[in-house]
Amino acid sequence: MNKLASFVLTCTVLLPALSACNKVSDDPTPTPTSPDYLTSHSWKLVSVIGTFDVKPPITKDTFSDLKPCQKDNFLKFSPDHTVVYDNGPTKCNPAEPQQESGTWAFSNGGQQLAMTLGGQNAFPAPVYIKELSATTLRLSYTTVLGNIGSQDPTLYSATVEQTYMAQ
């Protein structure tokens, strides 16, 4: 193929195809942001993994230790930065309220989630957002557990990772 034919082929076939890729879409649907993902669903806890800093470190699935009445609870975040913790269809203690309200906010450039329930911090330490998508919310925090016994003054900690699925 000579150079002129190659040039014409490029101008008539390839350039229009490439420029079509650069067209602004007429689709008005915006890409969801983290608050959009967080507030568009209720979130149900599906996994809790604790890694304890003893020697050697121990990793334990603590979700399996929860009672069935704890596994059906869920969180609902609202765009106005309120959050509701709901005890789900089966409450462990009938005297507990069905719901508890609080607030939520992103911090540290959207890398952390702060949450209060009943006027108190919902988590014992800063909570890092490991994943936030349309279907998954994965949080991680480290908490000090204390010492094991009177003979060991070392303060031990655990890193807890909680995974929630959109409902």
N, C-alpha and C positions, 0 to 999 in steps of 0.2 A: 504494500500500500504506500503510495507516495505521501509526502509531507502535507500537501494541500488537502488530500482526501482525509487524512488523519485529523487535520485541523478542523475541517468541516464537520466530521463525525463528532469531535469533541464539542464543538459549539452547538450543534443541533440536537444531540442526544444527551450527552453527559451534563452539560451546564444547566439545562432546564431541570434535569432530575436532581442535581445537587442543590439548585436554588429552591426547589420545592421542599427540600429538607429544612431549609432555613426559614420557611414561612412561619409567621406567628399563628399559633393555633387559635381557631375560633371557639374552642372549648373553654367555657368560663370556669370549669372546675379547678379550684386551686389545689396545690399539693398540701396535704394535711401537715400541720405543725405539731410539735410535741403536745401543746395543750389540747389540740384537736383530738389527738389520739387518746389522751388521758380522759377527756370529758365525754367522749362519744359512746362509752360503754360502762357497764358495771364490771367490776373486777373481782374474780373469785380466786382465793389462794389455792394453788395446786401443788406447791413444793416448798419445803423449808429444809435447807441443808446447813448444818452448823459445822465449822471447822474450829476445833479447840486447840490452843497453842501449847499443849502439854508436850512432853518429850516421850516418844515421838508424837507428832500431831495426830489428832483423831478427827475424822470426818464422819458425821452421823446424819442420817435422814431423820429429822425430828418431826416432819409432817406425819409420818406413820404413827407417832406417839399421840397425835391429836385425837380427840373424841369425834365421832361422826357429827355431833351437834356443833362442833367448831369448824368442821370442814365445809359446811354449807353457808358460812358467813360471807359477806361481800362488801366491797367499798364502791361508792358512787361519787365521783368527782364532778363538780359543776363548773361551768365557765366563770361564775362569779366568785370563784376561789373558796367555795364551801365544799365540804366533804361529809358524807353520811356513811357511818359504819352500821350495817344491818346484820342482825343476828341470824338471818336466814329463816327457812321454814321450820327448823327444829332448834329451839333454844335449850341450852344446857340447864339454865336456871329460870323457871317461869317468872320469878320476881324481877329479873333483869329487864330493862327497857328493850323494846324491839330495835330501836335505833338510837345512835349517839351521833351528834353533829359536831363539826369542827371546821377548821380551815386548812388550806393547802397553798403552797407556793413553791415555785422553782427558785433555786439559788445557785450561786457559783456558776453563772453562765449556762444554766439549764442542766448542769451535771448532778445536781442534788435536789431532793424533794424534802421539803419541810412540811410537817403535818401535825395539827393538834386535834385532839378529841376531848370533849368535856373540859376545855380550857387548859389541858396539859399536853406536853409533847407526846405524840403517839409512839415514838421510837426512842430508845435510850441513848442514841448517838446520831451523828450526821448520817444521812441516808444517801447513798450514791445510786444513780440511775444507770444500771448496766445495759438495759435494753428497754425501749419503748417503741412499740409498733402498733399496728391496728389490732393485733391479736395477743400481744405479750407485754407484760410489765414485769421487769426483773430488777429487784432492788438489793443492795448490799450495805451492811453496816457492821462495825466492830464494836463490841461491848465488853466492858471489864466485868469479869465474873467474881473476882475476889480470890482469896487464897484457899488452898485445899484443906489445910488443917493448921492447928496451932504450931506445929513444928516447921511449917513451910511458909515463910513470910512473902513469897512471890505472889504477885497479883497476876492471875491468869485472865486471858480474854478469849473471846470466840468471834469469828467472823460469820455472820449469818447472811445467807442469800435466800430471799423469798421470791418466788415466781407466781405471778397472777395471770390468769387467762381471761380474755374478754368474754362477757356473757351476752 
